[in-house]
Amino acid sequence: MPGIVGPVGRGDLQYTALWKTAQRLTTRPVKFGAVSAEIVAFAVGDLHYQSVSDRIFAIADALNDEYHELADAGCPVIQIEEPQIHLLAVRNLVDDVINPALMVQVFNRTVKGLRAKTEVWAHTCWGNPSQQRMFATAQSYQPALEAYNEIDADVITFESCSSGGMDLAAIGETITDKKIAIGVIDHHTLQVERPEEVADSVRRALGHIPPERLVLSSDCGMGREGMSRRHASYKMVSLVLGTNTVRHELGIPEADCLAADARYSLVAQDP
């Protein structure tokens, strides 16, 4: 990895140009996701800053400048990928300097002022290196939920499908003033969830999170080496169809799902 030899600045990330390139190809809103400040700070060598926290905050400030330009360009959603709050808590990697409380400060400094311009998401998961689990058993978010309640975000995402929804009750009890995005399809497995399975997961989530604050998503991203575009596409179609089942039950308008629209099928339909 590169090293830090002087003060950190914005550099040449070109986030706004990247978002514009994607947004011009669709009329649907494009969410922009980017790495958290602490992930960068933990990865690089440092010959300049006297402390880890100084290094992290410098990177957070540089990213904040970049995000403001992105928001001013019209980006409707900015997602901060993988704040380390839950991973530090579950691994008990906590000392007087590096701890979940510091990570809350880092997140809030990274997104300072953004919520007045755009919607801010915090993405959390338990890792996906080459579509592999990082832990032998399902991990719990419970030790970190109080800290996540303090971050300056509109939406927090939680990996839920691969853990069987074991934290839904705790999440619903603790996170009460933000939207909650729950994973209802697993990014680790190639087995495509059936719409009926997705609908069951949505119903379980609704037992703890009100529909006006519930967002449905995948547990994490599927763009790693282990999953083909075909698998990922079918999983996302299943997510929409399963969610539409519950939308119908609640009397909420259903989302379009062109991939499942019989009008576009290449297989002959009965008259």
C-alpha positions in Angstrom: 0.0 0.0 0.0 1.2 3.6 -0.5 2.5 5.5 2.5 1.6 9.0 3.9 4.6 11.3 3.7 2.8 14.7 4.2 -0.6 16.2 5.0 -3.5 14.4 3.5 -5.7 16.3 1.0 -8.4 15.4 -1.5 -6.1 14.3 -4.2 -7.7 13.2 -7.5 -10.6 10.8 -6.5 -13.0 12.2 -9.1 -16.1 10.9 -7.2 -18.4 13.4 -8.9 -17.2 12.4 -12.4 -17.7 8.7 -11.5 -21.2 9.3 -10.3 -22.2 11.5 -13.3 -20.9 8.8 -15.6 -23.3 6.2 -14.0 -26.2 8.5 -13.5 -26.4 9.6 -17.1 -27.1 6.0 -18.1 -30.4 5.7 -16.1 -33.4 7.7 -15.0 -33.3 5.9 -11.6 -31.3 7.5 -8.8 -27.8 6.2 -8.5 -26.3 5.7 -5.0 -22.6 6.4 -4.6 -20.7 4.2 -2.1 -17.1 4.8 -1.0 -14.7 3.4 1.6 -14.7 4.7 5.2 -11.8 6.9 6.4 -10.6 4.3 9.0 -10.3 1.6 6.4 -7.9 3.7 4.4 -6.1 4.8 7.6 -5.6 1.3 8.8 -4.2 0.1 5.4 -1.5 2.7 4.7 1.9 3.3 6.1 2.4 6.7 7.8 5.6 8.7 8.0 3.8 12.0 8.8 1.1 11.9 11.5 2.0 11.5 15.2 -1.1 9.4 16.1 -3.5 7.0 14.4 -6.5 9.2 15.3 -4.8 12.3 13.7 -4.3 10.2 10.5 -7.9 9.0 10.5 -9.4 12.5 11.0 -7.2 13.9 8.2 -8.5 11.3 5.8 -12.1 11.9 7.1 -11.8 15.7 6.4 -10.5 15.1 2.9 -13.3 12.7 2.1 -15.8 15.1 3.5 -14.7 17.8 1.0 -15.1 15.2 -1.8 -18.6 14.2 -0.6 -19.8 17.8 -0.5 -18.8 18.3 -4.1 -20.6 15.1 -5.0 -23.7 16.1 -3.1 -23.7 19.6 -4.7 -23.6 17.9 -8.1 -26.9 16.2 -7.3 -26.0 12.7 -6.0 -29.2 11.6 -4.1 -27.6 9.1 -1.8 -24.0 8.7 -0.4 -23.1 5.5 1.4 -20.1 5.1 3.7 -18.8 1.6 3.4 -18.0 -0.4 6.5 -17.5 1.8 9.5 -15.5 -0.4 11.9 -17.8 0.1 14.9 -19.2 -3.4 15.0 -16.0 -5.2 14.0 -14.0 -3.6 16.8 -16.8 -4.4 19.3 -17.1 -8.1 18.3 -13.4 -8.7 18.1 -12.9 -6.8 21.4 -10.2 -4.7 19.6 -10.6 -1.8 22.0 -8.1 0.4 23.7 -7.8 4.0 24.9 -7.2 5.2 21.3 -9.0 2.8 18.9 -12.5 2.0 20.0 -16.1 2.2 18.8 -16.6 5.7 20.3 -13.7 7.0 18.2 -15.2 5.3 15.1 -18.5 7.2 15.7 -16.6 10.5 15.8 -14.8 9.5 12.5 -18.1 8.7 10.8 -19.8 11.9 11.9 -16.7 14.0 10.8 -16.7 12.3 7.5 -20.3 13.1 6.7 -20.5 16.5 8.5 -23.0 18.8 6.9 -24.0 16.2 4.2 -27.5 15.4 5.5 -28.7 18.9 4.6 -27.8 18.1 1.0 -28.3 14.4 0.4 -29.3 11.1 2.1 -26.5 9.4 4.0 -26.2 5.7 4.4 -23.9 3.6 6.6 -23.2 0.2 5.2 -22.3 -2.6 7.7 -21.5 -6.2 7.1 -19.3 -9.1 8.3 -17.0 -9.2 5.3 -16.9 -10.8 1.9 -13.3 -11.5 0.8 -13.6 -13.5 -2.4 -17.1 -14.5 -1.3 -15.9 -16.1 1.8 -17.0 -15.6 5.4 -14.6 -13.9 7.8 -16.0 -15.7 10.8 -16.7 -19.4 11.4 -20.1 -18.5 13.0 -22.7 -15.8 12.6 -21.7 -12.7 14.5 -24.1 -10.4 16.4 -24.4 -6.6 16.0 -25.8 -6.2 19.6 -22.5 -5.0 21.2 -22.4 -2.1 18.7 -26.0 -1.0 18.3 -25.9 1.7 20.9 -22.9 3.2 19.2 -24.6 3.0 15.8 -27.5 4.9 17.2 -25.1 7.9 17.6 -23.9 8.1 13.9 -25.1 10.9 11.7 -26.8 8.8 9.1 -30.3 8.5 7.6 -30.1 4.8 6.9 -28.0 2.0 8.5 -27.7 -1.4 6.7 -27.4 -4.7 8.6 -26.4 -8.1 7.3 -29.4 -10.3 8.3 -30.1 -13.1 5.8 -26.9 -15.1 6.4 -27.5 -14.9 10.2 -31.1 -16.0 10.1 -32.3 -12.6 11.3 -31.0 -13.3 14.8 -30.5 -9.5 15.6 -33.8 -8.2 14.2 -35.4 -7.7 17.6 -32.3 -6.0 19.1 -32.0 -3.8 16.0 -35.6 -2.8 16.1 -35.5 -2.0 19.9 -32.3 0.1 19.7 -32.3 1.9 16.3 -35.5 3.9 16.6 -35.0 7.2 14.7 -33.3 6.0 11.5 -34.3 3.9 8.5 -33.0 0.4 8.7 -31.9 -1.6 5.7 -32.1 -5.4 6.2 -30.4 -7.9 4.0 -32.9 -10.5 2.7 -30.6 -12.2 0.3 -27.2 -13.8 1.0 -24.1 -12.5 -0.8 -22.1 -15.6 0.2 -24.2 -18.3 -1.5 -24.9 -19.1 -5.1 -28.2 -20.6 -4.2 -30.9 -18.1 -5.3 -33.4 -17.3 -2.7 -37.0 -17.9 -3.8 -39.4 -15.0 -3.6 -41.3 -16.9 -0.9 -38.2 -17.0 1.2 -37.6 -13.3 0.7 -41.2 -12.5 1.7 -40.8 -14.5 4.9 -37.7 -12.6 5.8 -39.5 -9.3 5.2 -42.4 -10.4 7.4 -40.0 -11.3 10.2 -38.4 -7.9 9.9 -41.7 -6.1 10.0 -42.3 -7.8 13.4 -39.6 -5.5 14.8 -39.2 -2.5 12.4 -42.2 -0.4 11.1 -42.7 -0.4 7.3 -42.0 3.3 6.9 -38.5 2.8 8.3 -37.7 -0.6 6.7 -35.5 -0.8 3.5 -34.8 -4.2 1.8 -31.4 -5.0 0.4 -28.8 -7.7 0.0 -26.6 -8.6 3.0 -23.6 -7.1 1.2 -22.3 -6.5 -2.3 -22.1 -9.4 -4.8 -19.4 -8.0 -7.1 -16.6 -10.3 -6.0 -14.8 -13.2 -7.7 -17.1 -16.0 -6.6 -20.5 -14.9 -8.0 -21.6 -14.6 -11.7 -23.7 -11.8 -13.0 -26.4 -14.4 -13.6 -26.6 -15.4 -10.0 -26.6 -11.8 -8.8 -29.3 -10.8 -11.3 -31.6 -13.7 -10.3 -31.1 -12.8 -6.6 -32.1 -9.2 -7.2 -35.2 -10.2 -9.2 -36.1 -12.5 -6.3 -35.6 -9.7 -3.8 -38.1 -7.5 -5.8 -40.7 -10.2 -6.3 -40.6 -11.3 -2.6 -40.9 -7.7 -1.4 -43.8 -7.2 -3.8 -45.6 -10.1 -2.2 -45.5 -8.3 1.2 -46.3 -4.9 -0.4 -49.4 -6.5 -1.9 -50.4 -7.8 1.6 -49.9 -4.4 3.1 -51.8 -2.6 0.3 -48.6 -0.7 -0.7 -47.9 -0.1 -4.5 -45.7 -2.8 -5.9 -42.3 -2.1 -7.6 -41.9 -2.7 -11.3 -39.9 -5.9 -12.1 -39.3 -6.0 -15.8 -37.2 -9.1 -15.6 -40.3 -11.0 -14.4 -42.7 -9.3 -16.8 -44.3 -12.0 -19.1 -44.6 -9.4 -21.9 -40.8 -9.6 -22.4 -40.4 -13.4 -22.1 -38.7 -15.2 -25.0 -40.8 -18.3 -24.1 -44.2 -18.6 -25.8 -47.1 -17.7 -23.5 -50.5 -19.4 -23.5 -53.1 -17.3 -25.3 
